[in-house]
Amino acid sequence: MKNRVCVVTGGNAGIGKAIVQALAAQQAQVVVVSRDRTRGDTAVQDICQSLPNAHVELVVGDLGTIATTRQLAHTLLDRYPAIHVLINNAGIWPTKKQLNADGLEQSFMVNHLAPFMLNRLLFERLKASAPARIVNVSAGLYVNGRVDLTKTPYGHDFHPIRTYASTKLCNVLCLPLETAQLAGSGVTLNAVHPGVINTDLGIMRGPLGWLMKLVKRSWRTPEQGAVAPVWLATAPEVASTHGQYFNEKDAITLAEVAQNAGLAQQLWQLSERLIESV
Ligand SMILES: NC(=O)c1ccc[n+]([C@@H]2O[C@H](COP(=O)([O-])OP(=O)(O)OC[C@H]3O[C@@H](n4cnc5c(N)ncnc54)[C@H](OP(=O)(O)O)[C@@H]3O)[C@@H](O)[C@H]2O)c1
């Protein structure tokens, strides 16, 4: 991966930090996107301490609103003349309803609209750097999602479990349409469920975090969660694989709930309208 520029959103913690570490160990130039400078700097320092020759850099960027996501894309375009890998890893599992400055439910923004935007805004740069790969870190829980376009984007049907699943469903619903758009460009796109991993996602960041920490001790490590995303981003055997959903390293067919082409089309149009409105 020498001389390959890899952008990892949410690269300061959990699975994302382990992805950065693994890519840096393969000598890639890795860009950690973190919304918080201190957390980002700490992660970069940790990684550079364990891998003294690592080429890891921080870009501060917040995927929490349309404007800040656009700003992040422009920063990346300004700083990196080539981008070979984009790993849309950042994600949130909110336990309470919170709207962002655009009036959008926060996990709809971070889990669906932000990667949708980055894929579009960075597409020409990825294409010019081809062969290039995009990996969307998805979640198997998408099967429990229920997307209602009059409610889900705005948190009208907020539920502490189902909302996360629904925003992850939004992300995989768009996979076939995004795949078709990228076809023949030299940029591949795949989505992956990384496994059930012991990180700070969701309730771990809330008041019951201490309880979940006990339960999650037996879960798999962030390093194990990074294996499949890194494999999709780097392995020669999946260099031309495009538009697939993976459960870890197994390519599987999306569940019926994610194969609603009409809903996907409407979500696509809504996502475009939302982006253009800001
Ligand atoms: N853990 C699991 O079992 C599991 C299972 C399936 C899928 N996933 C997916 O794996 C991905 C990584 O999750 P994780 O388990 O590693 O969770 P995590 O430890 O909570 O890490 C999430 C990362 O996303 C970043 N992030 C959140 N909101 C952001 C924003 N507005 N702008 C920029 N970055 C933001 C966080 O930054 P801060 O540190 O600043 O909050 C953090 O770096 C997510 O997409 C998640 O849905 C995880």
Ligand as a Chemical Component Dictionary entry (heavy atoms), coordinates in Angstrom:
data_LIG
# 
_chem_comp.id                   LIG 
_chem_comp.type                 NON-POLYMER 
_chem_comp.pdbx_formal_charge   0 
_chem_comp.three_letter_code    LIG 
# 
loop_
_chem_comp_atom.comp_id 
_chem_comp_atom.atom_id 
_chem_comp_atom.alt_atom_id 
_chem_comp_atom.type_symbol 
_chem_comp_atom.charge 
_chem_comp_atom.model_Cartn_x 
_chem_comp_atom.model_Cartn_y 
_chem_comp_atom.model_Cartn_z 
_chem_comp_atom.pdbx_ordinal 
LIG N1  N1  N 0  -19.117 -2.096 17.149 1  
LIG C1  C1  C 0  -19.894 -2.934 16.499 2  
LIG O1  O1  O 0  -20.242 -4.023 16.984 3  
LIG C2  C2  C 0  -20.360 -2.596 15.107 4  
LIG C3  C3  C 0  -21.174 -3.526 14.426 5  
LIG C4  C4  C 0  -21.624 -3.207 13.150 6  
LIG C5  C5  C 0  -21.252 -2.021 12.554 7  
LIG N2  N2  N 1  -20.473 -1.120 13.234 8  
LIG C6  C6  C 0  -20.131 0.134  12.561 9  
LIG O2  O2  O 0  -18.731 0.318  12.626 10 
LIG C7  C7  C 0  -18.422 1.723  12.532 11 
LIG C8  C8  C 0  -17.457 2.111  13.614 12 
LIG O3  O3  O 0  -18.111 1.952  14.869 13 
LIG P1  P1  P 0  -17.344 1.614  16.222 14 
LIG O4  O4  O 0  -17.994 0.407  16.786 15 
LIG O5  O5  O -1 -15.885 1.638  16.028 16 
LIG O6  O6  O 0  -17.845 2.847  17.109 17 
LIG P2  P2  P 0  -17.059 3.968  17.947 18 
LIG O7  O7  O 0  -15.955 3.358  18.710 19 
LIG O8  O8  O 0  -18.135 4.705  18.663 20 
LIG O9  O9  O 0  -16.422 4.885  16.797 21 
LIG C9  C9  C 0  -17.213 5.705  16.005 22 
LIG C10 C10 C 0  -16.323 6.698  15.313 23 
LIG O10 O10 O 0  -17.166 7.566  14.523 24 
LIG C11 C11 C 0  -16.826 8.909  14.836 25 
LIG N3  N3  N 0  -17.907 9.852  14.644 26 
LIG C12 C12 C 0  -19.139 9.865  15.219 27 
LIG N4  N4  N 0  -19.824 10.955 14.857 28 
LIG C13 C13 C 0  -19.014 11.662 14.026 29 
LIG C14 C14 C 0  -19.141 12.887 13.339 30 
LIG N5  N5  N 0  -20.234 13.649 13.450 31 
LIG N6  N6  N 0  -18.124 13.306 12.559 32 
LIG C15 C15 C 0  -16.978 12.580 12.453 33 
LIG N7  N7  N 0  -16.793 11.410 13.114 34 
LIG C16 C16 C 0  -17.796 10.967 13.881 35 
LIG C17 C17 C 0  -16.436 8.846  16.317 36 
LIG O11 O11 O 0  -15.756 10.035 16.686 37 
LIG P3  P3  P 0  -15.773 10.567 18.234 38 
LIG O12 O12 O 0  -14.746 9.761  18.954 39 
LIG O13 O13 O 0  -15.440 12.008 18.100 40 
LIG O14 O14 O 0  -17.162 10.340 18.750 41 
LIG C18 C18 C 0  -15.575 7.601  16.290 42 
LIG O15 O15 O 0  -14.299 7.901  15.776 43 
LIG C19 C19 C 0  -19.787 2.453  12.624 44 
LIG O16 O16 O 0  -20.207 2.841  11.341 45 
LIG C20 C20 C 0  -20.704 1.386  13.198 46 
LIG O17 O17 O 0  -22.050 1.600  12.841 47 
LIG C21 C21 C 0  -20.014 -1.380 14.490 48 
# 
loop_
_chem_comp_bond.comp_id 
_chem_comp_bond.atom_id_1 
_chem_comp_bond.atom_id_2 
_chem_comp_bond.value_order 
_chem_comp_bond.pdbx_ordinal 
LIG N1  C1  SING 1  
LIG C1  O1  DOUB 2  
LIG C1  C2  SING 3  
LIG C2  C3  SING 4  
LIG C2  C21 DOUB 5  
LIG C3  C4  DOUB 6  
LIG C4  C5  SING 7  
LIG C5  N2  DOUB 8  
LIG N2  C6  SING 9  
LIG N2  C21 SING 10 
LIG C6  O2  SING 11 
LIG C6  C20 SING 12 
LIG O2  C7  SING 13 
LIG C7  C8  SING 14 
LIG C7  C19 SING 15 
LIG C8  O3  SING 16 
LIG O3  P1  SING 17 
LIG P1  O4  DOUB 18 
LIG P1  O5  SING 19 
LIG P1  O6  SING 20 
LIG O6  P2  SING 21 
LIG P2  O7  DOUB 22 
LIG P2  O8  SING 23 
LIG P2  O9  SING 24 
LIG O9  C9  SING 25 
LIG C9  C10 SING 26 
LIG C10 O10 SING 27 
LIG C10 C18 SING 28 
LIG O10 C11 SING 29 
LIG C11 N3  SING 30 
LIG C11 C17 SING 31 
LIG N3  C12 SING 32 
LIG N3  C16 SING 33 
LIG C12 N4  DOUB 34 
LIG N4  C13 SING 35 
LIG C13 C14 SING 36 
LIG C13 C16 DOUB 37 
LIG C14 N5  SING 38 
LIG C14 N6  DOUB 39 
LIG N6  C15 SING 40 
LIG C15 N7  DOUB 41 
LIG N7  C16 SING 42 
LIG C17 O11 SING 43 
LIG C17 C18 SING 44 
LIG O11 P3  SING 45 
LIG P3  O12 DOUB 46 
LIG P3  O13 SING 47 
LIG P3  O14 SING 48 
LIG C18 O15 SING 49 
LIG C19 O16 SING 50 
LIG C19 C20 SING 51 
LIG C20 O17 SING 52 
# 
